[in-house]
Amino acid sequence: NVPQYSQYQFFLYETITEQRKKGKTFDQIADWLSKEGYLYVRGKKFRDAHVHSILKKKRLKDEKLERDYPEVRSDFSLEIYDKTILNE
């Protein structure tokens, strides 16, 4: 049960990834985003920690979704009683 990213969050992630490929640091990316008029998802000016957090959380989410979980089976029984018969 994983919440989906908004279009803005995904846009920020893609933009930050492109800037990182160009060799920019987190601080440089935060300054660039602020100059371009973008705000952090919660409406604040960008800081380097925000940039790092966006990349880290997306990476962790992707790793979690790609992980293989072993199938677990256990002994389970279910008994169903029709109470309408018992009440008569």
C-alpha contacts under 8 A as a table, 3 or more apart, distances in Angstrom:
res1	aa1	res2	aa2	distance
5	Y	8	Y	7.89
5	Y	9	Q	5.78
5	Y	10	F	6.05
6	S	9	Q	5.17
6	S	10	F	6.28
7	Q	10	F	5.19
7	Q	11	F	6.02
8	Y	11	F	4.93
8	Y	12	L	6.15
8	Y	41	V	7.81
9	Q	12	L	5.14
9	Q	13	Y	6.27
9	Q	41	V	6.87
10	F	13	Y	5.03
10	F	14	E	6.16
11	F	14	E	5.16
11	F	15	T	6.05
12	L	15	T	5.08
12	L	16	I	6.00
13	Y	16	I	5.23
13	Y	17	T	6.09
13	Y	54	I	6.48
13	Y	55	L	6.62
13	Y	58	K	7.89
14	E	17	T	5.11
14	E	18	E	6.25
15	T	18	E	5.17
15	T	19	Q	6.29
16	I	19	Q	5.06
16	I	20	R	6.15
16	I	29	I	6.88
16	I	51	V	7.13
16	I	55	L	7.76
17	T	20	R	5.09
17	T	21	K	6.30
17	T	55	L	7.70
18	E	21	K	5.17
18	E	22	K	6.56
19	Q	22	K	5.10
19	Q	23	G	6.75
19	Q	24	K	5.87
19	Q	29	I	6.64
20	R	23	G	5.07
20	R	24	K	5.17
20	R	25	T	6.83
20	R	26	F	7.90
20	R	29	I	7.87
21	K	24	K	7.43
24	K	28	Q	5.91
24	K	29	I	6.32
25	T	28	Q	5.17
25	T	29	I	6.22
26	F	29	I	5.14
26	F	30	A	6.13
26	F	48	D	4.81
26	F	49	A	7.50
26	F	51	V	5.93
26	F	52	H	6.42
27	D	30	A	5.09
27	D	31	D	6.25
27	D	47	R	6.75
27	D	48	D	4.51
28	Q	31	D	5.15
28	Q	32	W	6.12
28	Q	48	D	7.80
29	I	32	W	4.99
29	I	33	L	6.07
29	I	48	D	7.40
29	I	51	V	7.32
30	A	33	L	5.20
30	A	34	S	6.18
30	A	46	F	5.09
30	A	47	R	5.21
30	A	48	D	5.41
30	A	50	H	7.80
30	A	51	V	6.42
31	D	34	S	5.15
31	D	35	K	6.15
31	D	46	F	7.14
31	D	47	R	7.47
32	W	35	K	5.13
32	W	36	E	6.21
33	L	36	E	5.09
33	L	37	G	6.40
33	L	38	Y	5.38
33	L	39	L	7.51
33	L	46	F	6.84
34	S	37	G	5.09
34	S	38	Y	5.50
34	S	39	L	6.71
34	S	45	K	6.19
34	S	46	F	5.93
35	K	38	Y	7.58
38	Y	45	K	7.61
38	Y	46	F	7.78
39	L	42	R	7.63
39	L	43	G	5.34
39	L	44	K	5.50
39	L	45	K	5.16
39	L	46	F	6.09
40	Y	43	G	5.23
40	Y	44	K	5.15
40	Y	45	K	5.92
40	Y	46	F	5.49
40	Y	50	H	7.20
41	V	44	K	7.40
46	F	50	H	6.16
46	F	51	V	7.31
47	R	50	H	5.32
47	R	51	V	6.72
48	D	51	V	5.19
48	D	52	H	6.28
49	A	52	H	5.07
49	A	53	S	5.98
50	H	53	S	5.04
50	H	54	I	6.24
51	V	54	I	5.34
51	V	55	L	6.57
52	H	55	L	5.37
52	H	56	K	6.06
53	S	56	K	5.05
53	S	57	K	5.93
54	I	57	K	5.48
54	I	58	K	6.26
55	L	58	K	5.36
55	L	59	R	6.17
56	K	59	R	5.15
56	K	60	L	6.17
57	K	60	L	5.14
57	K	61	K	6.05
58	K	61	K	5.09
58	K	62	D	6.11
59	R	62	D	5.18
59	R	63	E	6.18
60	L	63	E	5.11
60	L	64	K	6.16
61	K	64	K	5.14
61	K	65	L	6.24
62	D	65	L	5.16
62	D	66	E	6.16
63	E	66	E	5.20
63	E	67	R	6.12
64	K	67	R	5.31
82	D	85	I	5.97
82	D	86	L	7.22
83	K	86	L	5.04
83	K	87	N	6.29
84	T	87	N	5.37
84	T	88	E	6.78
85	I	88	E	5.62
